[in-house]
Amino acid sequence: MAQLLERVGETGSIRRAAASMDMSYRKAWLLIQELQKTFDGAVVTAEAGGVSGGGTQLTELGNGLLKIYRRVESRAADAVKADLETLSAMVRVNAAPRRTGRRKASGKG
């Protein structure tokens, strides 16, 4: 949701923000509505289209939520930095890369 708010702020459009994240407009709009319900206020303001084309901007609440979230994220990263460095130092130099995804069942018993 933080990335969606950032993209709305950058693009001035929910539709363009959603597209830049390979997300449908409907999903983006529903996420924004959930934020607005959760924090009991508008996180975006929208102007209807027309000659100037309209647009969407973050409200003071939207900007504030984004700023606080990014600050929490940064502080959390700082708090675990030493532990992550310790874990990284423990990894074998020639360790095989981790495989992603799940194996498909072969169907053989």
C-alpha positions, 0 to 999 in steps of 0.5 A: 500500500505504501508503494501504491501511495508513492506511485499515486503521488508520483504519477498523479493518477490511481490508474497510472500508479496501478498500471506501473505496479501491474495492478488493476485499477479496481484493486488499487482503488479498493486498497485506497478505500481500505486505507481510508476506512482504516484511518477514517479520512481521505488519503487521496483527493481526485479531480474530475477529468475534463479539459485539464485531465483531472488527477489524483493527489495525496492528502495531508493524511496520505503523505503523513501515513507514507512518511511514518511508514517509511520511517518505521521501515527504515528504523526496523532495517537499522534495528536488524542490520547487525543480526543480518550481517552476522547471518551473512558472515555465517553463510558458506562461501560456496553455498549453492543458490537457493531454489525458488518456488515449489517442485511439481508433484511427479504423480509417481508413488 
